[in-house]
Amino acid sequence: MADIGRDLQQAASYLTQGELVAIPTETVYGLAANAFDEAAVVKIFEAKNRPAFDPLIVHTHSVSEISNIAREVPDVAYKLAERFWPGPLTLILPKAEHIPLLVTSGHDSVGVRIPRHPLTLELLRQLPFPVAAPSANPFGYVSPTTAQHVQDQLGERIPYILDGGACEVGIESTILRIEGDEVEVLRLGGLALEELQEVVHISKARIKTSASNPAAPGMLSSHYSPRKKMLLGSIPENLQKVDPGRVGVISLQQSFPEVPREQQIQLSTSGDLSEAARNLFSALRTLDAQPIDLILAEPMPESGLGLAINDRLQRASFQG
């Protein structure tokens, strides 16, 4: 199994040697490798069993480093970076020539962000290269929000997990594609649309969050899925169709007396959508480990981070 610790020198040593290290961010834990080293990046795809058509996000520590990753940085990108970095925002920009095509899945653009986690920011400052880092879990499964989640899923495939505690945001970054002055949402995430709209205009027509040949991570129809079958909709209505003793329930606030207490999770008893987002992936993992046949979940309010939570719930319950 992987060693778990807070040793930045150890983590930097592994990464410099072309090995993988799981790193904490404010969103979820990432599986990091030297973004300039194609052989190291290959190990990410192998460890996650990730298809080569799904691109990775490159992480760095300062805006001044972006020119080493992207060949063009439009003014609107700098405007967004000034407001939201470090933070849960990824920008898709034209890639620099030395970024391996494996990182971008053959696209001429690359996802870049500066994570808001003090331990990982310090690690990135110590490295002479940025890191490519998708979520540190087997491809398609629920993203990890603690070091133990990573250990449970990938501990036998990687040497080190940098333990930064539980993730503050709990769902992946919002991804924007920038082409000139046009801004398009490719993935809803930990930065609410309302916050983005304070800086740039994004029409509903520019929110495109599903693709069979994705330009960014997390765009596939089926993703973030537990092993158990999942049904999204009205929980009271769906409970009438099943044995309540054999289901798990994920709701925002409501509890259901017919379902065993240990088989239901309220994401936020106060109705706080930020708290709900933080607890979502942990709730899916907890219920996935229960002796149940089905997970029932309800849609969240369509505002703030509720939009991103619903996006994850829809993908987790997608049956194809």
BELBEL-V305378 format. One record per pair of residues at least 4 apart in sequence whose ideal C-beta (glycine too) atoms are under 8 Angstrom apart, sorted by the first residue. I is the first residue (numbers start at 1). J is the second residue. D is the distance in whole Angstrom. If there is no record, write none. Layout:
I&J&D ; I&J&D
This chain:
1&151&6 ; 1&155&4 ; 1&156&6 ; 2&22&7 ; 2&150&7 ; 2&151&6 ; 2&154&7 ; 2&155&5 ; 2&156&8 ; 2&158&5 ; 2&159&6 ; 2&160&6 ; 2&161&5 ; 3&10&8 ; 3&159&7 ; 3&160&5 ; 3&161&7 ; 4&147&5 ; 4&148&8 ; 4&151&6 ; 4&160&8 ; 4&161&5 ; 4&163&5 ; 5&10&7 ; 5&160&7 ; 5&161&8 ; 5&162&7 ; 5&163&6 ; 6&119&7 ; 6&162&7 ; 6&163&6 ; 6&164&8 ; 7&11&6 ; 7&162&8 ; 8&12&6 ; 8&119&7 ; 8&122&6 ; 8&123&5 ; 8&126&6 ; 8&162&8 ; 9&13&6 ; 9&126&8 ; 10&14&7 ; 10&160&6 ; 11&15&6 ; 11&21&5 ; 11&23&7 ; 11&123&6 ; 11&160&6 ; 11&162&5 ; 12&16&6 ; 12&123&6 ; 12&126&5 ; 12&127&6 ; 13&17&6 ; 14&19&4 ; 14&20&7 ; 14&21&5 ; 14&159&6 ; 14&160&5 ; 15&19&7 ; 15&21&5 ; 15&32&6 ; 15&33&7 ; 15&34&6 ; 15&40&8 ; 15&127&6 ; 15&131&7 ; 16&34&7 ; 16&127&7 ; 18&33&7 ; 18&34&6 ; 18&37&6 ; 18&39&6 ; 18&40&4 ; 18&43&8 ; 19&33&8 ; 19&40&7 ; 19&43&7 ; 19&158&8 ; 19&159&6 ; 19&160&8 ; 20&31&6 ; 20&32&7 ; 20&33&5 ; 20&40&7 ; 20&43&5 ; 20&44&6 ; 20&47&6 ; 20&157&8 ; 20&158&5 ; 20&159&7 ; 21&31&8 ; 21&32&5 ; 21&33&8 ; 21&158&7 ; 21&159&7 ; 21&160&5 ; 21&161&7 ; 21&162&6 ; 22&29&5 ; 22&30&7 ; 22&31&6 ; 22&32&7 ; 22&136&4 ; 22&144&8 ; 22&147&7 ; 22&150&5 ; 22&154&7 ; 22&158&6 ; 22&160&7 ; 22&161&4 ; 22&162&6 ; 23&29&7 ; 23&30&5 ; 23&31&8 ; 23&32&5 ; 23&59&8 ; 23&117&8 ; 23&119&8 ; 23&120&5 ; 23&123&7 ; 23&131&7 ; 23&133&6 ; 23&136&8 ; 23&162&5 ; 23&164&8 ; 24&29&6 ; 24&117&5 ; 24&119&6 ; 24&120&6 ; 24&147&7 ; 24&162&6 ; 24&163&7 ; 24&164&3 ; 24&165&7 ; 24&167&7 ; 25&29&7 ; 25&30&6 ; 25&59&8 ; 25&115&4 ; 25&116&7 ; 25&117&5 ; 25&120&6 ; 25&133&8 ; 25&164&8 ; 25&167&7 ; 26&86&8 ; 26&87&7 ; 26&88&6 ; 26&115&6 ; 26&116&4 ; 26&117&5 ; 26&167&6 ; 26&168&4 ; 26&169&5 ; 26&190&7 ; 27&88&5 ; 27&115&7 ; 27&167&6 ; 27&169&5 ; 27&170&7 ; 27&171&6 ; 27&172&5 ; 27&173&5 ; 27&189&7 ; 27&190&5 ; 28&135&5 ; 28&136&8 ; 28&143&4 ; 28&144&6 ; 28&145&6 ; 28&167&6 ; 28&170&7 ; 28&171&7 ; 28&172&6 ; 28&281&7 ; 29&135&7 ; 29&136&4 ; 29&143&8 ; 29&144&4 ; 29&145&7 ; 29&146&7 ; 29&147&7 ; 29&149&7 ; 29&150&5 ; 29&161&8 ; 29&167&7 ; 30&57&8 ; 30&59&7 ; 30&115&8 ; 30&131&8 ; 30&133&3 ; 30&134&7 ; 30&135&6 ; 30&136&6 ; 31&44&6 ; 31&47&6 ; 31&48&6 ; 31&133&6 ; 31&134&6 ; 31&135&7 ; 31&136&4 ; 31&150&8 ; 31&154&7 ; 31&158&7 ; 32&59&7 ; 32&131&4 ; 32&132&7 ; 32&133&4 ; 33&37&7 ; 33&40&4 ; 33&41&5 ; 33&43&6 ; 33&44&5 ; 33&131&6 ; 33&132&6 ; 33&133&7 ; 34&40&5 ; 34&41&8 ; 34&127&8 ; 34&129&5 ; 34&131&6 ; 34&132&8 ; 35&41&7 ; 35&56&8 ; 35&58&5 ; 35&69&7 ; 35&99&7 ; 35&100&8 ; 35&103&6 ; 35&129&6 ; 35&130&5 ; 35&131&6 ; 35&132&4 ; 36&98&6 ; 36&99&7 ; 36&100&7 ; 36&129&5 ; 36&130&8 ; 37&41&7 ; 37&129&8 ; 38&42&6 ; 38&100&4 ; 38&102&6 ; 39&43&7 ; 40&44&8 ; 41&45&7 ; 41&56&7 ; 41&100&6 ; 41&102&5 ; 41&103&6 ; 41&132&5 ; 42&46&6 ; 42&102&7 ; 43&47&6 ; 44&48&6 ; 44&50&7 ; 44&56&7 ; 44&132&7 ; 44&133&8 ; 44&134&7 ; 45&49&8 ; 45&50&5 ; 45&51&8 ; 45&52&6 ; 45&102&8 ; 46&157&8 ; 47&154&6 ; 47&157&4 ; 47&158&6 ; 48&134&7 ; 48&137&7 ; 48&138&6 ; 48&139&5 ; 48&154&8 ; 49&138&6 ; 49&139&5 ; 50&54&6 ; 50&134&7 ; 50&139&4 ; 51&139&7 ; 52&102&7 ; 52&105&6 ; 53&105&5 ; 53&106&8 ; 53&213&6 ; 53&214&7 ; 54&105&6 ; 54&134&8 ; 54&139&7 ; 54&214&6 ; 54&217&6 ; 54&220&7 ; 55&103&7 ; 55&104&5 ; 55&105&4 ; 55&107&6 ; 55&110&8 ; 55&111&7 ; 55&214&7 ; 55&215&7 ; 55&216&6 ; 55&217&6 ; 56&103&5 ; 56&104&8 ; 56&105&8 ; 56&111&7 ; 56&132&4 ; 56&133&7 ; 56&134&5 ; 56&217&7 ; 57&90&5 ; 57&111&4 ; 57&112&7 ; 57&113&6 ; 57&132&7 ; 57&133&6 ; 57&134&7 ; 57&173&7 ; 57&175&8 ; 57&216&8 ; 57&217&6 ; 58&69&5 ; 58&99&7 ; 58&103&7 ; 58&110&6 ; 58&111&7 ; 58&112&5 ; 58&113&8 ; 58&130&5 ; 58&131&7 ; 58&132&5 ; 58&133&8 ; 59&112&8 ; 59&113&6 ; 59&114&7 ; 59&115&6 ; 59&120&8 ; 59&124&7 ; 59&130&6 ; 59&131&5 ; 59&132&8 ; 59&133&5 ; 60&65&4 ; 60&66&7 ; 60&68&8 ; 60&69&6 ; 60&112&7 ; 60&114&6 ; 60&124&6 ; 60&130&4 ; 61&65&6 ; 61&114&6 ; 61&121&5 ; 61&124&4 ; 61&125&5 ; 62&114&7 ; 63&78&7 ; 63&81&5 ; 63&82&8 ; 63&85&7 ; 63&114&7 ; 65&69&7 ; 65&130&7 ; 66&70&6 ; 66&73&6 ; 66&77&8 ; 66&81&7 ; 66&93&8 ; 66&112&6 ; 67&73&7 ; 67&96&8 ; 68&96&6 ; 68&130&7 ; 69&93&8 ; 69&95&7 ; 69&96&6 ; 69&99&6 ; 69&110&6 ; 69&112&5 ; 69&130&6 ; 70&93&4 ; 70&94&6 ; 70&95&6 ; 70&96&6 ; 70&110&6 ; 70&112&6 ; 71&94&5 ; 71&95&7 ; 71&96&5 ; 71&97&7 ; 72&93&7 ; 72&94&5 ; 73&77&5 ; 73&78&6 ; 73&93&6 ; 74&78&8 ; 74&93&8 ; 74&178&6 ; 74&180&6 ; 74&181&7 ; 75&79&6 ; 76&80&6 ; 76&178&6 ; 76&181&6 ; 76&183&7 ; 76&200&6 ; 77&81&6 ; 77&91&5 ; 77&93&6 ; 77&178&5 ; 78&82&6 ; 79&83&7 ; 79&199&6 ; 79&200&7 ; 80&84&6 ; 80&85&8 ; 80&89&7 ; 80&91&7 ; 80&176&7 ; 80&178&8 ; 80&196&8 ; 80&199&6 ; 80&200&7 ; 81&85&5 ; 81&91&7 ; 81&114&8 ; 83&199&5 ; 84&88&8 ; 84&89&4 ; 84&191&6 ; 84&195&8 ; 84&196&8 ; 84&199&8 ; 85&89&7 ; 85&113&7 ; 85&114&4 ; 85&116&8 ; 86&114&4 ; 86&115&6 ; 86&116&4 ; 86&117&8 ; 86&121&7 ; 87&113&8 ; 87&114&7 ; 87&116&5 ; 87&190&8 ; 87&191&7 ; 88&113&8 ; 88&116&7 ; 88&169&5 ; 88&172&8 ; 88&173&4 ; 88&174&6 ; 88&189&6 ; 88&190&3 ; 88&191&5 ; 89&113&6 ; 89&173&6 ; 89&174&5 ; 89&176&7 ; 89&189&8 ; 89&191&5 ; 90&111&5 ; 90&112&7 ; 90&113&4 ; 90&173&5 ; 90&174&7 ; 90&175&4 ; 90&176&7 ; 90&187&8 ; 90&189&8 ; 90&216&7 ; 91&111&7 ; 91&112&6 ; 91&113&7 ; 91&175&8 ; 91&176&6 ; 91&178&6 ; 92&109&5 ; 92&110&7 ; 92&111&5 ; 92&112&8 ; 92&175&7 ; 92&176&7 ; 92&177&4 ; 92&178&7 ; 92&186&7 ; 92&215&7 ; 92&216&6 ; 93&109&6 ; 93&110&6 ; 93&112&6 ; 93&178&6 ; 94&108&6 ; 94&109&6 ; 94&110&8 ; 95&99&5 ; 95&103&8 ; 95&104&6 ; 95&107&8 ; 95&108&6 ; 95&109&6 ; 95&110&4 ; 96&110&8 ; 99&103&5 ; 99&104&7 ; 99&110&5 ; 100&104&8 ; 101&105&8 ; 101&106&5 ; 101&107&8 ; 103&110&7 ; 103&132&5 ; 104&108&7 ; 104&109&6 ; 104&110&5 ; 105&214&8 ; 107&215&6 ; 109&177&7 ; 109&215&7 ; 111&175&6 ; 111&216&6 ; 111&217&7 ; 113&173&6 ; 114&121&8 ; 115&120&5 ; 115&121&7 ; 115&124&8 ; 116&121&8 ; 116&168&8 ; 117&121&6 ; 117&164&6 ; 117&168&8 ; 118&122&6 ; 118&164&8 ; 119&123&7 ; 119&162&6 ; 119&164&4 ; 120&124&6 ; 120&162&7 ; 120&164&7 ; 121&125&7 ; 122&126&7 ; 123&127&7 ; 123&162&7 ; 124&130&7 ; 124&131&7 ; 127&131&7 ; 134&217&6 ; 135&143&4 ; 135&144&7 ; 135&172&7 ; 135&217&8 ; 136&144&5 ; 136&150&5 ; 136&153&8 ; 136&154&6 ; 136&158&8 ; 136&161&8 ; 137&141&5 ; 137&142&7 ; 137&143&6 ; 137&144&5 ; 137&149&7 ; 137&150&7 ; 137&153&5 ; 137&154&7 ; 138&153&6 ; 138&154&7 ; 140&220&8 ; 140&222&7 ; 140&223&6 ; 140&224&8 ; 140&225&6 ; 141&153&7 ; 141&224&8 ; 141&225&6 ; 141&226&8 ; 141&227&8 ; 142&224&6 ; 142&225&7 ; 142&226&6 ; 142&281&5 ; 142&284&5 ; 142&285&5 ; 142&288&7 ; 142&316&7 ; 143&171&8 ; 143&172&6 ; 143&224&6 ; 143&281&5 ; 144&149&3 ; 144&150&5 ; 144&153&7 ; 144&281&7 ; 145&149&6 ; 145&166&6 ; 145&167&4 ; 145&170&5 ; 145&278&8 ; 145&281&5 ; 145&282&6 ; 146&150&8 ; 146&165&8 ; 146&166&5 ; 146&167&7 ; 146&282&7 ; 147&151&6 ; 147&161&5 ; 147&162&8 ; 147&163&4 ; 147&164&8 ; 147&165&8 ; 148&152&6 ; 149&153&7 ; 149&281&8 ; 149&282&8 ; 149&285&7 ; 150&154&6 ; 150&155&7 ; 150&158&8 ; 150&161&5 ; 151&155&4 ; 151&161&6 ; 154&158&5 ; 155&161&7 ; 166&278&8 ; 167&278&7 ; 168&278&7 ; 169&190&4 ; 169&274&8 ; 169&277&6 ; 169&278&6 ; 170&190&8 ; 170&277&5 ; 170&278&4 ; 170&279&7 ; 170&280&6 ; 170&281&6 ; 170&282&8 ; 171&189&6 ; 171&190&5 ; 171&277&5 ; 171&280&6 ; 171&281&7 ; 171&305&7 ; 171&308&6 ; 171&309&7 ; 171&312&6 ; 172&187&7 ; 172&189&5 ; 172&190&7 ; 172&217&7 ; 172&218&6 ; 173&187&8 ; 173&189&5 ; 173&190&6 ; 173&191&7 ; 174&185&7 ; 174&187&6 ; 174&188&6 ; 174&189&4 ; 174&190&6 ; 174&191&4 ; 174&193&8 ; 174&196&7 ; 174&308&7 ; 175&185&7 ; 175&186&4 ; 175&187&4 ; 175&189&7 ; 175&216&5 ; 175&217&7 ; 175&218&7 ; 176&183&5 ; 176&184&7 ; 176&185&6 ; 176&186&7 ; 176&196&7 ; 177&183&7 ; 177&184&5 ; 177&186&5 ; 177&215&7 ; 177&216&7 ; 178&182&7 ; 178&183&6 ; 178&184&8 ; 179&184&8 ; 182&206&7 ; 183&200&5 ; 183&201&8 ; 183&202&6 ; 183&206&7 ; 184&202&8 ; 184&206&4 ; 184&207&8 ; 184&208&6 ; 185&193&7 ; 185&196&8 ; 185&202&6 ; 185&206&6 ; 185&207&4 ; 185&208&7 ; 185&209&7 ; 186&208&6 ; 186&209&7 ; 186&214&8 ; 186&215&6 ; 186&216&4 ; 186&219&6 ; 187&209&6 ; 187&216&6 ; 187&217&7 ; 187&218&5 ; 187&219&6 ; 187&311&8 ; 188&193&7 ; 188&207&8 ; 188&209&6 ; 188&307&5 ; 188&308&4 ; 188&311&5 ; 189&218&8 ; 189&308&5 ; 190&277&7 ; 190&305&7 ; 190&308&7 ; 191&195&6 ; 191&196&6 ; 192&196&7 ; 192&304&5 ; 192&305&6 ; 192&307&7 ; 192&308&8 ; 193&197&6 ; 193&202&7 ; 193&207&8 ; 193&307&6 ; 194&198&7 ; 194&303&7 ; 194&304&6 ; 195&199&8 ; 196&200&6 ; 196&202&6 ; 197&201&7 ; 197&202&6 ; 202&206&5 ; 202&207&7 ; 203&207&8 ; 209&219&6 ; 209&311&6 ; 210&219&6 ; 210&220&7 ; 210&221&6 ; 211&215&7 ; 211&219&4 ; 211&220&7 ; 212&220&8 ; 214&218&8 ; 214&219&4 ; 214&220&6 ; 215&219&7 ; 218&223&6 ; 218&224&8 ; 218&315&8 ; 220&315&7 ; 221&315&7 ; 221&318&5 ; 221&320&7 ; 222&315&6 ; 222&318&4 ; 222&320&6 ; 223&315&4 ; 223&316&7 ; 223&318&8 ; 224&281&7 ; 224&284&8 ; 224&312&5 ; 224&315&5 ; 224&316&5 ; 225&230&7 ; 225&315&7 ; 225&316&5 ; 225&317&8 ; 225&318&8 ; 226&230&6 ; 226&284&5 ; 226&285&7 ; 226&287&7 ; 226&288&4 ; 226&295&6 ; 226&316&6 ; 227&288&6 ; 228&248&7 ; 228&287&7 ; 228&288&5 ; 228&292&7 ; 228&293&7 ; 228&294&7 ; 228&295&5 ; 229&293&7 ; 229&294&5 ; 229&295&7 ; 229&319&8 ; 230&294&7 ; 230&295&4 ; 230&296&8 ; 230&297&6 ; 230&313&8 ; 230&316&5 ; 230&317&4 ; 231&238&6 ; 231&294&6 ; 231&295&7 ; 231&296&5 ; 231&297&7 ; 231&317&6 ; 232&297&5 ; 232&298&7 ; 232&299&7 ; 232&313&5 ; 232&314&6 ; 232&316&8 ; 232&317&4 ; 233&237&7 ; 233&238&6 ; 233&296&8 ; 233&298&7 ; 233&299&8 ; 234&238&6 ; 234&298&7 ; 235&239&6 ; 235&249&6 ; 235&251&6 ; 235&254&7 ; 235&256&7 ; 235&296&5 ; 235&297&8 ; 235&298&5 ; 236&240&7 ; 236&256&8 ; 237&241&8 ; 238&242&7 ; 238&296&5 ; 239&244&6 ; 239&247&7 ; 239&256&7 ; 239&258&6 ; 239&259&7 ; 239&296&7 ; 242&246&7 ; 242&247&5 ; 242&293&8 ; 242&294&6 ; 242&296&8 ; 243&247&7 ; 243&293&8 ; 244&256&7 ; 244&258&4 ; 244&259&5 ; 245&259&8 ; 245&260&6 ; 246&292&6 ; 246&293&5 ; 246&294&7 ; 247&259&6 ; 247&263&7 ; 247&292&6 ; 247&293&7 ; 247&294&5 ; 247&295&7 ; 247&296&5 ; 248&259&8 ; 248&263&5 ; 248&264&7 ; 248&265&8 ; 248&287&4 ; 248&290&5 ; 248&292&5 ; 248&294&7 ; 248&295&5 ; 248&296&7 ; 249&256&6 ; 249&259&5 ; 249&263&7 ; 249&264&4 ; 249&265&7 ; 249&295&8 ; 249&296&5 ; 249&297&8 ; 250&264&8 ; 250&265&5 ; 250&267&7 ; 250&280&8 ; 250&283&5 ; 250&284&7 ; 250&287&7 ; 250&295&7 ; 250&296&7 ; 250&297&4 ; 250&298&7 ; 250&313&8 ; 251&255&7 ; 251&256&8 ; 251&264&7 ; 251&265&8 ; 251&266&6 ; 251&267&7 ; 251&297&8 ; 251&298&5 ; 252&266&7 ; 252&267&6 ; 252&268&6 ; 252&271&6 ; 252&276&6 ; 252&298&7 ; 252&300&6 ; 252&301&8 ; 253&266&6 ; 253&268&7 ; 253&269&6 ; 253&270&8 ; 253&271&5 ; 254&266&7 ; 254&298&8 ; 255&261&8 ; 255&264&6 ; 255&266&6 ; 256&264&6 ; 259&263&6 ; 259&264&5 ; 260&264&8 ; 262&290&7 ; 263&287&7 ; 263&290&6 ; 263&292&6 ; 265&279&7 ; 265&283&4 ; 265&286&6 ; 265&287&7 ; 267&275&7 ; 267&276&4 ; 267&279&5 ; 267&280&6 ; 267&283&6 ; 267&300&8 ; 267&309&8 ; 268&272&5 ; 268&273&7 ; 268&275&4 ; 268&276&4 ; 268&279&7 ; 270&275&7 ; 272&276&7 ; 273&277&6 ; 273&300&6 ; 273&301&7 ; 273&303&7 ; 273&304&5 ; 273&305&5 ; 273&306&5 ; 273&309&7 ; 274&278&7 ; 274&304&8 ; 274&305&6 ; 275&279&6 ; 276&280&6 ; 276&300&6 ; 276&305&7 ; 276&306&8 ; 276&309&6 ; 277&305&4 ; 277&308&7 ; 277&309&6 ; 279&283&6 ; 280&284&7 ; 280&309&6 ; 280&312&6 ; 280&313&8 ; 281&285&6 ; 281&312&8 ; 282&286&6 ; 283&287&6 ; 284&288&6 ; 284&295&7 ; 284&316&7 ; 285&289&7 ; 286&290&7 ; 287&292&7 ; 287&295&5 ; 288&295&7 ; 297&313&5 ; 297&316&8 ; 297&317&7 ; 299&310&5 ; 299&313&7 ; 300&306&4 ; 300&309&5 ; 300&310&5 ; 300&313&8 ; 301&306&4 ; 302&306&6 ; 302&307&6 ; 302&310&7 ; 303&307&7 ; 305&309&6 ; 306&310&6 ; 307&311&7 ; 308&312&7 ; 309&313&6 ; 310&314&6 ; 311&315&7 ; 312&316&6 ; 313&317&6 ; 314&318&7
